[in-house]
Amino acid sequence: MEIKIKDIEIYLFKNSIQKKFKFPVAGYVLTGFVFFKVKTNIGIYGFGEPSPYGGNIKNTLKVFKKYLFPVVINKKIEIININFFKKFDFFKKNEIILRPIIAGLDQAIWDIKAKIEEKPLFKILSKRKKKNKNLKLYASGGMIFDYQNYDYLINEALKFKNLGFYGYKFRPSISKKNQSHFLRNKYPPDFNTNKFLKFFYKIRKSVGDDFNLMVDFGCRIKSIKQFKYISDCMSELNFFFMEEPMKRNIELYKRLTKNSKINIATGETISSIKKLRQWKSSCNIIQPDSNLISISELMDIKKNFKNYTQNIILHNWANPISMLSNFHVSKALGCELIEYNITYNPFSKIIPDNTIKIKKGLFTHNSWSGLGIELNDNIINKYRIKI
C-alpha cells in the first residue's frame, strides 16, 4: 500500500503568561514557535519542528499554507525531500523561509518511516549496527543581563559539572532593552572585553582544569586584534572552543582558524549541504542543526567529511522535538558530543518528563519507534494558540 500524506496539523505556541525573566532566555520563549504533526493515510503520524529562528512566525505560516501544504497533500512520503521542493519556482523565491519548514517536515517524515519499521529513528538512519554508546552532553547556558555579575555563572557551571556533563558553554552579557535574537544577529552589540576575560580566570579556577569550557560570542567580536587578545586568553586557560567569534564570513573564518590557538566553531545557520561543504574547511568544529538543514542532507555528511565524528557537534538550542531529532542524527552519525540547552523554557514540557533520559551528563536513547515522542496534553493546551 502506498503511504501518502493525508493532512498536516500545525501547532503554534506562545507564552501568553507575561512575566519578567530574571535572566535572558532563548528568543522563541518570547516570540513563540511552531511544530507539525504529519498524518498519513494509514493512520501513522510523525512530528517535526522547524527552526524557531527561520523568520517571523506569521510569515512562516503564510508561506507554508500558500506553497508547501498544497504540493505535499496526497503525495507519497518517500518522494518528499529537499529535492522535491527545489523543482518549484516558489522555492527559489522563498528559500530562506522554506528551508527550516522543509527541515521540520523532513523530521516528521523520517519519524513516520521509522514508526512503520517499528524502530528508533537512529537505527533507520544508519543501517550499520552502532555500539550502545550514550551521547555526551555539554550544558549550554551562561546567559546574564549586562547589569548582572558574571559570578552567577560559576554556580551554574559547577552544578552541571557535578551532574557529570562534558562541559559548560556561556556567553557575553546582553542588554535587557534588546533581547531580540534577530536584532542581536543583525547588529551585534559590544561587550566589556576586560571584564569578560577576568571572569574567564575566575571560572576556570572554580571548575578546575579537567572540565571543558566554551564561549558562544554570537558574532560580537569586532576586530582581529580583539579576537587575538580573547582567543590567546582562552587558549592559555585551556578552553575547548570559541563559537562564532566574528561576523559569518567564510574567508574571515579561514583566517581566524589558521591563526588561532583555540578551536573555532560555527555552523548553526547552515541550511544546505552546499553550504556545509563551503564551511567545512573554515573552522575546526561545525555545528549544523536538523531543524534548519534536513536530516536527509545531514546524513550525507559521511560523504563530505573524513573525520566528521570529531568535527561535528550538532547545534541543539530549540524545543523537545527538534532536540530529539538532533539526538537521533548524532547517534546515527556516530558523533559522541552534542549541545544541551539548560536555559529556562516553558515549552520543554510539551513531551512527558520520562521521554528524555539524562543521567551523569549522558543521554540514553529509548527503544520507542521513530523519534520516540508523545505529547503532554496539559502543557499543549496551556500554551497552544489557535490558528
Contacts in CASP RR format, 6 or more apart in sequence:
PFRMAT RR
TARGET T0000
AUTHOR 0000-0000-0000
METHOD contacts of the structure
MODEL  1
MEIKIKDIEIYLFKNSIQKKFKFPVAGYVLTGFVFFKVKTNIGIYGFGEP
SPYGGNIKNTLKVFKKYLFPVVINKKIEIININFFKKFDFFKKNEIILRP
IIAGLDQAIWDIKAKIEEKPLFKILSKRKKKNKNLKLYASGGMIFDYQNY
DYLINEALKFKNLGFYGYKFRPSISKKNQSHFLRNKYPPDFNTNKFLKFF
YKIRKSVGDDFNLMVDFGCRIKSIKQFKYISDCMSELNFFFMEEPMKRNI
ELYKRLTKNSKINIATGETISSIKKLRQWKSSCNIIQPDSNLISISELMD
IKKNFKNYTQNIILHNWANPISMLSNFHVSKALGCELIEYNITYNPFSKI
IPDNTIKIKKGLFTHNSWSGLGIELNDNIINKYRIKI
1 42 0 8 1.000
2 41 0 8 1.000
2 76 0 8 1.000
3 40 0 8 1.000
3 41 0 8 1.000
3 42 0 8 1.000
3 44 0 8 1.000
3 76 0 8 1.000
3 77 0 8 1.000
3 78 0 8 1.000
3 112 0 8 1.000
3 116 0 8 1.000
4 40 0 8 1.000
4 41 0 8 1.000
4 74 0 8 1.000
4 75 0 8 1.000
4 76 0 8 1.000
4 77 0 8 1.000
5 38 0 8 1.000
5 39 0 8 1.000
5 40 0 8 1.000
5 72 0 8 1.000
5 73 0 8 1.000
5 74 0 8 1.000
5 75 0 8 1.000
5 77 0 8 1.000
5 80 0 8 1.000
6 39 0 8 1.000
6 40 0 8 1.000
6 41 0 8 1.000
6 43 0 8 1.000
6 73 0 8 1.000
6 74 0 8 1.000
7 38 0 8 1.000
7 39 0 8 1.000
7 73 0 8 1.000
8 36 0 8 1.000
8 37 0 8 1.000
8 38 0 8 1.000
8 39 0 8 1.000
8 69 0 8 1.000
8 72 0 8 1.000
8 73 0 8 1.000
8 105 0 8 1.000
9 36 0 8 1.000
9 37 0 8 1.000
9 39 0 8 1.000
10 34 0 8 1.000
10 35 0 8 1.000
10 36 0 8 1.000
10 61 0 8 1.000
10 64 0 8 1.000
10 387 0 8 1.000
11 34 0 8 1.000
11 35 0 8 1.000
11 36 0 8 1.000
11 37 0 8 1.000
11 380 0 8 1.000
11 384 0 8 1.000
12 32 0 8 1.000
12 34 0 8 1.000
12 57 0 8 1.000
12 61 0 8 1.000
12 384 0 8 1.000
12 385 0 8 1.000
12 386 0 8 1.000
12 387 0 8 1.000
13 32 0 8 1.000
13 33 0 8 1.000
13 34 0 8 1.000
13 35 0 8 1.000
13 347 0 8 1.000
13 350 0 8 1.000
13 383 0 8 1.000
13 384 0 8 1.000
13 385 0 8 1.000
14 31 0 8 1.000
14 32 0 8 1.000
14 383 0 8 1.000
14 385 0 8 1.000
15 29 0 8 1.000
15 30 0 8 1.000
15 32 0 8 1.000
15 346 0 8 1.000
15 347 0 8 1.000
15 383 0 8 1.000
16 383 0 8 1.000
16 385 0 8 1.000
17 346 0 8 1.000
21 29 0 8 1.000
21 344 0 8 1.000
23 143 0 8 1.000
23 144 0 8 1.000
23 145 0 8 1.000
23 148 0 8 1.000
23 343 0 8 1.000
23 344 0 8 1.000
24 143 0 8 1.000
24 144 0 8 1.000
24 145 0 8 1.000
24 174 0 8 1.000
24 176 0 8 1.000
24 179 0 8 1.000
24 343 0 8 1.000
25 143 0 8 1.000
25 179 0 8 1.000
25 343 0 8 1.000
25 344 0 8 1.000
25 345 0 8 1.000
26 52 0 8 1.000
26 181 0 8 1.000
26 317 0 8 1.000
26 318 0 8 1.000
26 341 0 8 1.000
26 343 0 8 1.000
26 345 0 8 1.000
27 52 0 8 1.000
27 53 0 8 1.000
27 179 0 8 1.000
27 180 0 8 1.000
27 181 0 8 1.000
28 52 0 8 1.000
28 53 0 8 1.000
28 318 0 8 1.000
28 319 0 8 1.000
28 347 0 8 1.000
29 344 0 8 1.000
29 345 0 8 1.000
29 346 0 8 1.000
29 347 0 8 1.000
30 179 0 8 1.000
31 52 0 8 1.000
31 57 0 8 1.000
32 52 0 8 1.000
32 57 0 8 1.000
32 347 0 8 1.000
33 49 0 8 1.000
33 52 0 8 1.000
33 57 0 8 1.000
33 318 0 8 1.000
33 319 0 8 1.000
33 347 0 8 1.000
34 49 0 8 1.000
34 50 0 8 1.000
34 52 0 8 1.000
34 57 0 8 1.000
34 60 0 8 1.000
34 61 0 8 1.000
35 47 0 8 1.000
35 48 0 8 1.000
35 49 0 8 1.000
35 50 0 8 1.000
35 104 0 8 1.000
35 319 0 8 1.000
35 321 0 8 1.000
36 47 0 8 1.000
36 48 0 8 1.000
36 49 0 8 1.000
36 50 0 8 1.000
36 104 0 8 1.000
36 105 0 8 1.000
36 108 0 8 1.000
37 45 0 8 1.000
37 46 0 8 1.000
37 47 0 8 1.000
37 48 0 8 1.000
37 108 0 8 1.000
38 45 0 8 1.000
38 46 0 8 1.000
38 47 0 8 1.000
38 48 0 8 1.000
38 105 0 8 1.000
38 108 0 8 1.000
38 109 0 8 1.000
38 111 0 8 1.000
38 112 0 8 1.000
39 45 0 8 1.000
39 46 0 8 1.000
40 77 0 8 1.000
40 112 0 8 1.000
44 112 0 8 1.000
44 115 0 8 1.000
44 116 0 8 1.000
45 108 0 8 1.000
45 112 0 8 1.000
46 108 0 8 1.000
46 109 0 8 1.000
46 111 0 8 1.000
46 112 0 8 1.000
46 115 0 8 1.000
46 370 0 8 1.000
46 371 0 8 1.000
46 373 0 8 1.000
47 107 0 8 1.000
47 108 0 8 1.000
47 111 0 8 1.000
47 321 0 8 1.000
47 371 0 8 1.000
47 373 0 8 1.000
48 104 0 8 1.000
48 105 0 8 1.000
48 107 0 8 1.000
48 108 0 8 1.000
48 111 0 8 1.000
48 321 0 8 1.000
48 322 0 8 1.000
48 325 0 8 1.000
48 371 0 8 1.000
49 104 0 8 1.000
49 107 0 8 1.000
49 291 0 8 1.000
49 318 0 8 1.000
49 319 0 8 1.000
49 321 0 8 1.000
49 322 0 8 1.000
49 325 0 8 1.000
50 60 0 8 1.000
50 100 0 8 1.000
50 101 0 8 1.000
50 103 0 8 1.000
50 104 0 8 1.000
50 291 0 8 1.000
50 292 0 8 1.000
51 100 0 8 1.000
51 103 0 8 1.000
51 289 0 8 1.000
51 291 0 8 1.000
51 292 0 8 1.000
51 318 0 8 1.000
51 322 0 8 1.000
52 291 0 8 1.000
52 318 0 8 1.000
52 319 0 8 1.000
53 100 0 8 1.000
53 181 0 8 1.000
53 182 0 8 1.000
53 292 0 8 1.000
54 60 0 8 1.000
54 96 0 8 1.000
54 97 0 8 1.000
54 99 0 8 1.000
54 100 0 8 1.000
54 292 0 8 1.000
55 96 0 8 1.000
55 97 0 8 1.000
55 100 0 8 1.000
55 182 0 8 1.000
59 97 0 8 1.000
60 97 0 8 1.000
60 100 0 8 1.000
60 101 0 8 1.000
61 387 0 8 1.000
63 94 0 8 1.000
63 97 0 8 1.000
63 98 0 8 1.000
63 101 0 8 1.000
64 101 0 8 1.000
67 88 0 8 1.000
67 90 0 8 1.000
67 94 0 8 1.000
67 98 0 8 1.000
68 85 0 8 1.000
68 98 0 8 1.000
68 101 0 8 1.000
68 102 0 8 1.000
68 105 0 8 1.000
71 85 0 8 1.000
71 88 0 8 1.000
72 80 0 8 1.000
72 105 0 8 1.000
75 84 0 8 1.000
77 109 0 8 1.000
77 112 0 8 1.000
77 113 0 8 1.000
80 105 0 8 1.000
80 106 0 8 1.000
80 109 0 8 1.000
81 106 0 8 1.000
81 109 0 8 1.000
81 294 0 8 1.000
81 296 0 8 1.000
82 102 0 8 1.000
82 106 0 8 1.000
82 272 0 8 1.000
82 294 0 8 1.000
82 296 0 8 1.000
82 297 0 8 1.000
85 91 0 8 1.000
85 98 0 8 1.000
85 102 0 8 1.000
90 98 0 8 1.000
91 98 0 8 1.000
96 271 0 8 1.000
99 271 0 8 1.000
99 272 0 8 1.000
99 292 0 8 1.000
99 293 0 8 1.000
100 271 0 8 1.000
100 291 0 8 1.000
100 292 0 8 1.000
102 294 0 8 1.000
103 271 0 8 1.000
103 290 0 8 1.000
103 291 0 8 1.000
103 292 0 8 1.000
103 293 0 8 1.000
103 294 0 8 1.000
103 295 0 8 1.000
104 291 0 8 1.000
104 294 0 8 1.000
106 290 0 8 1.000
106 294 0 8 1.000
106 295 0 8 1.000
106 296 0 8 1.000
107 290 0 8 1.000
107 291 0 8 1.000
107 294 0 8 1.000
107 295 0 8 1.000
107 321 0 8 1.000
107 322 0 8 1.000
107 325 0 8 1.000
107 371 0 8 1.000
110 121 0 8 1.000
110 124 0 8 1.000
110 125 0 8 1.000
110 295 0 8 1.000
110 296 0 8 1.000
110 370 0 8 1.000
110 371 0 8 1.000
111 121 0 8 1.000
111 370 0 8 1.000
111 371 0 8 1.000
111 372 0 8 1.000
111 373 0 8 1.000
113 124 0 8 1.000
114 120 0 8 1.000
114 121 0 8 1.000
114 123 0 8 1.000
114 124 0 8 1.000
114 369 0 8 1.000
114 370 0 8 1.000
114 371 0 8 1.000
115 369 0 8 1.000
115 370 0 8 1.000
117 124 0 8 1.000
117 369 0 8 1.000
118 369 0 8 1.000
119 369 0 8 1.000
119 370 0 8 1.000
120 328 0 8 1.000
120 365 0 8 1.000
120 366 0 8 1.000
120 367 0 8 1.000
120 368 0 8 1.000
120 369 0 8 1.000
120 370 0 8 1.000
120 372 0 8 1.000
121 325 0 8 1.000
121 328 0 8 1.000
121 332 0 8 1.000
121 370 0 8 1.000
121 371 0 8 1.000
121 372 0 8 1.000
122 130 0 8 1.000
122 327 0 8 1.000
122 328 0 8 1.000
122 329 0 8 1.000
122 331 0 8 1.000
122 332 0 8 1.000
122 365 0 8 1.000
123 130 0 8 1.000
124 370 0 8 1.000
125 295 0 8 1.000
125 299 0 8 1.000
125 328 0 8 1.000
125 329 0 8 1.000
125 332 0 8 1.000
126 299 0 8 1.000
126 331 0 8 1.000
126 332 0 8 1.000
126 333 0 8 1.000
126 334 0 8 1.000
130 331 0 8 1.000
130 332 0 8 1.000
130 334 0 8 1.000
133 336 0 8 1.000
134 362 0 8 1.000
134 363 0 8 1.000
134 364 0 8 1.000
135 327 0 8 1.000
135 330 0 8 1.000
135 331 0 8 1.000
135 336 0 8 1.000
135 337 0 8 1.000
135 338 0 8 1.000
135 362 0 8 1.000
135 363 0 8 1.000
135 365 0 8 1.000
136 166 0 8 1.000
136 336 0 8 1.000
136 337 0 8 1.000
136 338 0 8 1.000
136 361 0 8 1.000
136 362 0 8 1.000
137 165 0 8 1.000
137 166 0 8 1.000
137 337 0 8 1.000
137 338 0 8 1.000
137 339 0 8 1.000
137 340 0 8 1.000
137 358 0 8 1.000
137 361 0 8 1.000
137 362 0 8 1.000
137 363 0 8 1.000
138 165 0 8 1.000
138 166 0 8 1.000
138 167 0 8 1.000
138 168 0 8 1.000
138 169 0 8 1.000
138 212 0 8 1.000
138 214 0 8 1.000
138 337 0 8 1.000
138 338 0 8 1.000
138 339 0 8 1.000
138 340 0 8 1.000
139 156 0 8 1.000
139 157 0 8 1.000
139 160 0 8 1.000
139 165 0 8 1.000
139 167 0 8 1.000
139 168 0 8 1.000
139 169 0 8 1.000
139 340 0 8 1.000
139 342 0 8 1.000
140 169 0 8 1.000
140 216 0 8 1.000
140 316 0 8 1.000
140 317 0 8 1.000
140 339 0 8 1.000
140 340 0 8 1.000
140 341 0 8 1.000
140 342 0 8 1.000
140 343 0 8 1.000
141 156 0 8 1.000
141 168 0 8 1.000
141 169 0 8 1.000
141 170 0 8 1.000
141 171 0 8 1.000
141 341 0 8 1.000
141 342 0 8 1.000
141 343 0 8 1.000
142 153 0 8 1.000
142 156 0 8 1.000
142 168 0 8 1.000
142 169 0 8 1.000
142 170 0 8 1.000
142 171 0 8 1.000
142 343 0 8 1.000
143 170 0 8 1.000
143 171 0 8 1.000
143 174 0 8 1.000
143 343 0 8 1.000
144 150 0 8 1.000
144 152 0 8 1.000
144 153 0 8 1.000
144 173 0 8 1.000
144 174 0 8 1.000
145 173 0 8 1.000
145 174 0 8 1.000
145 175 0 8 1.000
145 176 0 8 1.000
146 173 0 8 1.000
146 174 0 8 1.000
146 175 0 8 1.000
146 176 0 8 1.000
146 191 0 8 1.000
147 176 0 8 1.000
148 173 0 8 1.000
150 173 0 8 1.000
150 195 0 8 1.000
150 196 0 8 1.000
150 199 0 8 1.000
150 202 0 8 1.000
150 203 0 8 1.000
151 199 0 8 1.000
151 202 0 8 1.000
153 170 0 8 1.000
153 199 0 8 1.000
153 203 0 8 1.000
154 202 0 8 1.000
154 203 0 8 1.000
154 206 0 8 1.000
154 207 0 8 1.000
156 168 0 8 1.000
156 170 0 8 1.000
156 342 0 8 1.000
157 168 0 8 1.000
157 170 0 8 1.000
157 203 0 8 1.000
157 206 0 8 1.000
157 207 0 8 1.000
157 211 0 8 1.000
157 213 0 8 1.000
158 206 0 8 1.000
158 207 0 8 1.000
160 167 0 8 1.000
160 168 0 8 1.000
160 342 0 8 1.000
160 361 0 8 1.000
161 167 0 8 1.000
161 168 0 8 1.000
161 207 0 8 1.000
161 211 0 8 1.000
163 360 0 8 1.000
163 361 0 8 1.000
164 360 0 8 1.000
164 361 0 8 1.000
165 340 0 8 1.000
165 361 0 8 1.000
166 212 0 8 1.000
166 337 0 8 1.000
166 361 0 8 1.000
167 211 0 8 1.000
167 212 0 8 1.000
167 213 0 8 1.000
167 214 0 8 1.000
167 240 0 8 1.000
168 207 0 8 1.000
168 211 0 8 1.000
168 212 0 8 1.000
168 213 0 8 1.000
168 214 0 8 1.000
169 213 0 8 1.000
169 214 0 8 1.000
169 215 0 8 1.000
169 216 0 8 1.000
169 243 0 8 1.000
169 339 0 8 1.000
170 203 0 8 1.000
170 213 0 8 1.000
170 214 0 8 1.000
170 215 0 8 1.000
170 216 0 8 1.000
171 215 0 8 1.000
171 216 0 8 1.000
171 217 0 8 1.000
171 218 0 8 1.000
172 191 0 8 1.000
172 196 0 8 1.000
172 215 0 8 1.000
172 217 0 8 1.000
172 220 0 8 1.000
173 191 0 8 1.000
174 184 0 8 1.000
174 189 0 8 1.000
175 189 0 8 1.000
178 184 0 8 1.000
178 189 0 8 1.000
184 218 0 8 1.000
185 218 0 8 1.000
185 219 0 8 1.000
188 218 0 8 1.000
188 219 0 8 1.000
188 220 0 8 1.000
188 222 0 8 1.000
188 247 0 8 1.000
189 220 0 8 1.000
190 220 0 8 1.000
190 222 0 8 1.000
191 220 0 8 1.000
193 226 0 8 1.000
193 229 0 8 1.000
193 230 0 8 1.000
196 230 0 8 1.000
197 229 0 8 1.000
197 230 0 8 1.000
197 233 0 8 1.000
200 233 0 8 1.000
200 234 0 8 1.000
200 237 0 8 1.000
200 239 0 8 1.000
201 237 0 8 1.000
203 213 0 8 1.000
204 213 0 8 1.000
204 237 0 8 1.000
204 238 0 8 1.000
207 213 0 8 1.000
209 238 0 8 1.000
212 239 0 8 1.000
212 240 0 8 1.000
213 237 0 8 1.000
213 239 0 8 1.000
213 240 0 8 1.000
214 239 0 8 1.000
214 240 0 8 1.000
214 241 0 8 1.000
214 242 0 8 1.000
214 243 0 8 1.000
214 265 0 8 1.000
215 234 0 8 1.000
215 239 0 8 1.000
215 242 0 8 1.000
215 243 0 8 1.000
216 243 0 8 1.000
216 244 0 8 1.000
217 242 0 8 1.000
217 243 0 8 1.000
217 244 0 8 1.000
217 245 0 8 1.000
217 246 0 8 1.000
218 243 0 8 1.000
218 244 0 8 1.000
218 245 0 8 1.000
219 244 0 8 1.000
219 245 0 8 1.000
219 246 0 8 1.000
219 247 0 8 1.000
219 248 0 8 1.000
221 227 0 8 1.000
221 230 0 8 1.000
221 245 0 8 1.000
221 246 0 8 1.000
222 246 0 8 1.000
224 255 0 8 1.000
224 256 0 8 1.000
227 245 0 8 1.000
227 246 0 8 1.000
227 256 0 8 1.000
227 260 0 8 1.000
228 259 0 8 1.000
230 242 0 8 1.000
230 245 0 8 1.000
231 242 0 8 1.000
231 245 0 8 1.000
231 256 0 8 1.000
231 260 0 8 1.000
231 261 0 8 1.000
231 262 0 8 1.000
232 261 0 8 1.000
234 242 0 8 1.000
234 262 0 8 1.000
235 260 0 8 1.000
235 261 0 8 1.000
235 262 0 8 1.000
239 262 0 8 1.000
240 263 0 8 1.000
241 262 0 8 1.000
241 263 0 8 1.000
241 264 0 8 1.000
241 265 0 8 1.000
241 284 0 8 1.000
241 285 0 8 1.000
242 260 0 8 1.000
242 262 0 8 1.000
242 263 0 8 1.000
242 264 0 8 1.000
242 265 0 8 1.000
243 265 0 8 1.000
243 266 0 8 1.000
243 287 0 8 1.000
244 265 0 8 1.000
244 266 0 8 1.000
244 267 0 8 1.000
244 268 0 8 1.000
245 256 0 8 1.000
245 264 0 8 1.000
246 252 0 8 1.000
246 253 0 8 1.000
246 256 0 8 1.000
248 266 0 8 1.000
248 269 0 8 1.000
250 278 0 8 1.000
250 279 0 8 1.000
250 282 0 8 1.000
251 282 0 8 1.000
253 264 0 8 1.000
253 266 0 8 1.000
253 279 0 8 1.000
253 282 0 8 1.000
253 283 0 8 1.000
254 281 0 8 1.000
254 282 0 8 1.000
256 264 0 8 1.000
257 264 0 8 1.000
257 282 0 8 1.000
257 283 0 8 1.000
257 284 0 8 1.000
263 284 0 8 1.000
263 285 0 8 1.000
264 283 0 8 1.000
264 284 0 8 1.000
264 285 0 8 1.000
265 283 0 8 1.000
265 284 0 8 1.000
265 285 0 8 1.000
265 286 0 8 1.000
265 287 0 8 1.000
265 313 0 8 1.000
266 279 0 8 1.000
266 282 0 8 1.000
266 283 0 8 1.000
266 285 0 8 1.000
266 286 0 8 1.000
266 287 0 8 1.000
267 279 0 8 1.000
267 283 0 8 1.000
267 286 0 8 1.000
267 287 0 8 1.000
267 288 0 8 1.000
267 315 0 8 1.000
268 287 0 8 1.000
268 288 0 8 1.000
268 289 0 8 1.000
268 292 0 8 1.000
268 315 0 8 1.000
268 317 0 8 1.000
269 292 0 8 1.000
270 276 0 8 1.000
270 279 0 8 1.000
270 286 0 8 1.000
270 288 0 8 1.000
270 289 0 8 1.000
270 292 0 8 1.000
270 293 0 8 1.000
271 292 0 8 1.000
271 293 0 8 1.000
272 293 0 8 1.000
272 297 0 8 1.000
273 293 0 8 1.000
273 297 0 8 1.000
273 300 0 8 1.000
273 304 0 8 1.000
275 293 0 8 1.000
276 286 0 8 1.000
276 288 0 8 1.000
276 293 0 8 1.000
276 297 0 8 1.000
276 301 0 8 1.000
276 304 0 8 1.000
277 304 0 8 1.000
279 286 0 8 1.000
280 286 0 8 1.000
280 304 0 8 1.000
280 305 0 8 1.000
280 311 0 8 1.000
284 311 0 8 1.000
285 311 0 8 1.000
285 312 0 8 1.000
285 313 0 8 1.000
286 311 0 8 1.000
286 312 0 8 1.000
286 313 0 8 1.000
287 312 0 8 1.000
287 313 0 8 1.000
287 314 0 8 1.000
287 315 0 8 1.000
287 339 0 8 1.000
288 298 0 8 1.000
288 301 0 8 1.000
288 312 0 8 1.000
288 314 0 8 1.000
288 315 0 8 1.000
289 314 0 8 1.000
289 315 0 8 1.000
289 316 0 8 1.000
289 317 0 8 1.000
289 318 0 8 1.000
289 322 0 8 1.000
289 326 0 8 1.000
290 298 0 8 1.000
290 314 0 8 1.000
290 322 0 8 1.000
290 325 0 8 1.000
290 326 0 8 1.000
290 329 0 8 1.000
291 318 0 8 1.000
291 322 0 8 1.000
291 325 0 8 1.000
291 326 0 8 1.000
295 325 0 8 1.000
295 329 0 8 1.000
298 329 0 8 1.000
298 333 0 8 1.000
299 329 0 8 1.000
299 332 0 8 1.000
299 333 0 8 1.000
301 308 0 8 1.000
301 312 0 8 1.000
301 333 0 8 1.000
302 308 0 8 1.000
302 333 0 8 1.000
305 311 0 8 1.000
305 312 0 8 1.000
308 333 0 8 1.000
308 335 0 8 1.000
309 333 0 8 1.000
309 334 0 8 1.000
309 335 0 8 1.000
309 336 0 8 1.000
312 333 0 8 1.000
312 335 0 8 1.000
313 335 0 8 1.000
313 337 0 8 1.000
313 338 0 8 1.000
313 339 0 8 1.000
314 326 0 8 1.000
314 329 0 8 1.000
314 330 0 8 1.000
314 335 0 8 1.000
314 338 0 8 1.000
314 339 0 8 1.000
315 326 0 8 1.000
315 339 0 8 1.000
316 322 0 8 1.000
316 323 0 8 1.000
316 326 0 8 1.000
316 327 0 8 1.000
316 338 0 8 1.000
316 339 0 8 1.000
316 340 0 8 1.000
316 341 0 8 1.000
317 339 0 8 1.000
317 341 0 8 1.000
318 341 0 8 1.000
319 345 0 8 1.000
319 347 0 8 1.000
319 348 0 8 1.000
319 350 0 8 1.000
320 347 0 8 1.000
320 348 0 8 1.000
320 350 0 8 1.000
320 351 0 8 1.000
320 355 0 8 1.000
320 356 0 8 1.000
320 373 0 8 1.000
321 350 0 8 1.000
321 351 0 8 1.000
321 371 0 8 1.000
321 373 0 8 1.000
323 341 0 8 1.000
323 356 0 8 1.000
324 351 0 8 1.000
324 355 0 8 1.000
324 356 0 8 1.000
324 371 0 8 1.000
324 372 0 8 1.000
324 373 0 8 1.000
325 371 0 8 1.000
326 338 0 8 1.000
327 338 0 8 1.000
327 363 0 8 1.000
327 365 0 8 1.000
328 365 0 8 1.000
328 370 0 8 1.000
328 371 0 8 1.000
330 336 0 8 1.000
330 338 0 8 1.000
331 365 0 8 1.000
338 363 0 8 1.000
340 358 0 8 1.000
340 363 0 8 1.000
346 383 0 8 1.000
347 379 0 8 1.000
347 383 0 8 1.000
349 376 0 8 1.000
349 379 0 8 1.000
350 375 0 8 1.000
350 376 0 8 1.000
350 379 0 8 1.000
350 380 0 8 1.000
350 383 0 8 1.000
351 373 0 8 1.000
351 374 0 8 1.000
351 375 0 8 1.000
351 376 0 8 1.000
352 374 0 8 1.000
352 376 0 8 1.000
355 366 0 8 1.000
355 372 0 8 1.000
355 373 0 8 1.000
355 374 0 8 1.000
356 363 0 8 1.000
357 363 0 8 1.000
357 364 0 8 1.000
357 366 0 8 1.000
358 364 0 8 1.000
366 372 0 8 1.000
END
